[in-house]
Amino acid sequence: MHTIEKVTPEQAEQAQDELVELLQDAVHNGASVGFVSPLPREVARQYWHDVINDIRQGSRLLLLLRVSGRVVGSVQLDLCMRPNGTHRAEVQKLFVHTSVRRQGFGRAMMAAIEQEARNARRSLLCLDTESHKPAEVMYRRLGWFLVGEIPDYASSPDGHLRGTMIFYKKIGA
């Protein structure tokens, strides 16, 4: 059995050790999510500390996926707070632990984050993903539209430059 829940800053703090493990799993398995391998525990902990501060300030939402009570996935929604952009948000850092991939959890978390975006009165979402990876296919199947690709945008965890694909989706708010 699994659950997907929006968490408070306090709940995120309680799950911080599991979140650190989740981020390390993603990076150590090749996800291009802003870090290089090996990812030290202290760096991962600082990252989640910063995310929790954003949740406290009301500029970010965090959803956690739990399977049998264990955190095995997360996804974030970065809410644009500028007056001309309060209708949009960016989906960030969709993580599914390697131990539970290919079971539909990524799709389920995307549906949940889109609903949270609607709840937050957001009607336009964007995201980016490493070019030519399985996530690209999933986003297309979920109705996201490709804006374009930027070559050599970011370094993968192994240090090689990789392209990034930018997607958007209009949702009813």
C-alpha positions as CSV (number, residue, x, y, z in Angstrom):
1,M,0.0,0.0,0.0
2,H,1.2,3.5,-0.8
3,T,0.3,7.1,0.2
4,I,1.1,10.4,-1.4
5,E,0.8,13.4,1.0
6,K,1.6,17.1,1.1
7,V,3.8,17.6,4.1
8,T,4.3,20.5,6.6
9,P,7.8,21.7,7.4
10,E,7.7,19.7,10.6
11,Q,6.7,16.5,8.8
12,A,9.5,17.1,6.3
13,E,12.0,17.6,9.1
14,Q,10.9,14.3,10.7
15,A,11.5,12.6,7.3
16,Q,14.8,14.3,6.6
17,D,17.0,11.2,7.0
18,E,14.8,9.3,4.5
19,L,14.8,12.3,2.2
20,V,18.6,12.5,2.3
21,E,18.7,8.8,1.4
22,L,16.3,9.3,-1.4
23,L,18.4,12.2,-2.9
24,Q,21.6,10.1,-2.6
25,D,19.9,7.2,-4.3
26,A,18.8,9.4,-7.2
27,V,22.3,11.0,-7.6
28,H,24.2,7.8,-7.2
29,N,22.0,6.2,-9.8
30,G,22.7,8.9,-12.4
31,A,19.9,11.4,-12.0
32,S,20.9,14.9,-13.2
33,V,19.3,16.8,-10.4
34,G,21.9,19.5,-9.6
35,F,24.4,17.4,-7.8
36,V,27.5,15.3,-8.7
37,S,28.5,11.9,-7.4
38,P,29.4,11.0,-4.7
39,L,26.9,13.2,-2.9
40,P,28.0,13.7,0.7
41,R,25.3,13.3,3.3
42,E,25.9,16.8,4.7
43,V,25.3,18.4,1.2
44,A,22.1,16.4,0.8
45,R,20.9,17.4,4.3
46,Q,21.6,21.1,3.6
47,Y,19.6,20.8,0.4
48,W,16.6,19.5,2.3
49,H,17.0,22.1,5.0
50,D,16.7,24.8,2.3
51,V,13.6,23.1,0.8
52,I,12.0,23.0,4.2
53,N,12.7,26.7,4.7
54,D,11.0,27.4,1.3
55,I,8.0,25.4,2.5
56,R,7.9,27.5,5.7
57,Q,7.9,30.7,3.6
58,G,5.0,29.4,1.5
59,S,6.9,29.3,-1.8
60,R,7.2,25.6,-2.2
61,L,5.1,22.5,-1.7
62,L,6.6,19.0,-1.0
63,L,4.7,15.7,-1.6
64,L,6.1,12.5,-0.2
65,L,5.4,9.0,-1.5
66,R,5.4,6.3,1.2
67,V,5.3,2.6,0.6
68,S,4.6,0.6,3.8
69,G,5.4,3.7,5.8
70,R,8.8,4.3,4.2
71,V,9.5,7.5,2.2
72,V,10.4,6.2,-1.3
73,G,9.5,9.2,-3.4
74,S,9.0,13.0,-3.5
75,V,8.1,15.8,-5.8
76,Q,8.1,19.6,-5.3
77,L,6.2,22.5,-6.6
78,D,8.0,25.8,-6.7
79,L,5.3,28.5,-6.6
80,C,6.1,31.7,-8.5
81,M,5.5,34.5,-6.0
82,R,6.0,37.5,-8.2
83,P,2.8,39.5,-8.8
84,N,2.8,38.8,-12.6
85,G,3.3,35.0,-12.1
86,T,1.0,33.8,-9.4
87,H,-0.8,31.7,-12.0
88,R,2.3,29.5,-12.6
89,A,4.6,27.1,-10.8
90,E,7.5,24.8,-11.6
91,V,7.5,21.0,-10.9
92,Q,10.9,20.1,-9.5
93,K,12.9,17.1,-8.3
94,L,10.6,14.1,-9.0
95,F,12.3,11.3,-7.2
96,V,11.3,7.6,-7.0
97,H,13.7,5.3,-5.1
98,T,15.3,2.7,-7.4
99,S,13.8,-0.1,-5.3
100,V,10.3,0.9,-6.3
101,R,10.6,2.2,-9.9
102,R,8.5,1.1,-12.8
103,Q,5.4,0.6,-10.7
104,G,3.5,3.8,-11.7
105,F,4.6,5.9,-8.7
106,G,6.0,8.6,-10.9
107,R,2.7,9.0,-12.7
108,A,0.8,9.0,-9.5
109,M,3.0,11.7,-8.0
110,M,2.7,13.8,-11.1
111,A,-1.1,13.6,-10.9
112,A,-1.0,14.5,-7.2
113,I,1.3,17.5,-7.7
114,E,-0.9,18.8,-10.6
115,Q,-3.9,18.6,-8.2
116,E,-1.9,20.6,-5.5
117,A,-1.1,23.1,-8.2
118,R,-4.8,23.5,-9.0
119,N,-5.5,23.8,-5.3
120,A,-2.9,26.6,-5.2
121,R,-4.7,28.3,-8.1
122,R,-1.9,27.7,-10.6
123,S,-2.9,27.1,-14.2
124,L,0.4,26.8,-15.9
125,L,3.2,24.4,-15.0
126,C,6.7,23.9,-16.3
127,L,9.5,21.5,-15.7
128,D,12.8,20.4,-17.0
129,T,14.3,16.9,-17.4
130,E,17.5,15.5,-18.7
131,S,17.2,14.8,-22.4
132,H,16.4,11.4,-23.8
133,K,15.7,9.7,-20.4
134,P,12.6,7.7,-19.4
135,A,11.1,10.6,-17.6
136,E,10.7,12.4,-21.0
137,V,8.4,9.7,-22.3
138,M,6.4,9.8,-19.1
139,Y,5.8,13.5,-19.3
140,R,4.7,13.3,-22.9
141,R,2.3,10.6,-22.1
142,L,0.9,12.7,-19.2
143,G,0.1,15.5,-21.6
144,W,3.1,17.8,-21.2
145,F,4.3,19.7,-24.2
146,L,8.0,20.1,-25.2
147,V,9.2,23.7,-25.5
148,G,12.7,22.7,-26.6
149,E,16.0,21.3,-25.7
150,I,19.1,23.0,-24.4
151,P,22.3,21.1,-25.2
152,D,25.0,20.7,-22.6
153,Y,22.8,22.4,-20.0
154,A,24.0,20.6,-16.9
155,S,26.6,18.2,-15.7
156,S,25.3,14.7,-14.9
157,P,26.5,13.1,-11.6
158,D,29.4,11.5,-13.5
159,G,30.6,14.9,-14.7
160,H,29.4,14.7,-18.4
161,L,27.4,17.6,-19.9
162,R,23.9,16.6,-20.8
163,G,21.0,18.3,-22.5
164,T,17.8,19.4,-20.8
165,M,14.3,19.4,-22.2
166,I,11.8,22.0,-21.1
167,F,8.1,21.1,-20.9
168,Y,4.9,22.9,-20.0
169,K,1.3,22.0,-19.2
170,K,-1.8,24.1,-18.9
171,I,-4.1,22.8,-16.2
172,G,-7.4,24.0,-15.0
173,A,-7.1,26.0,-11.8
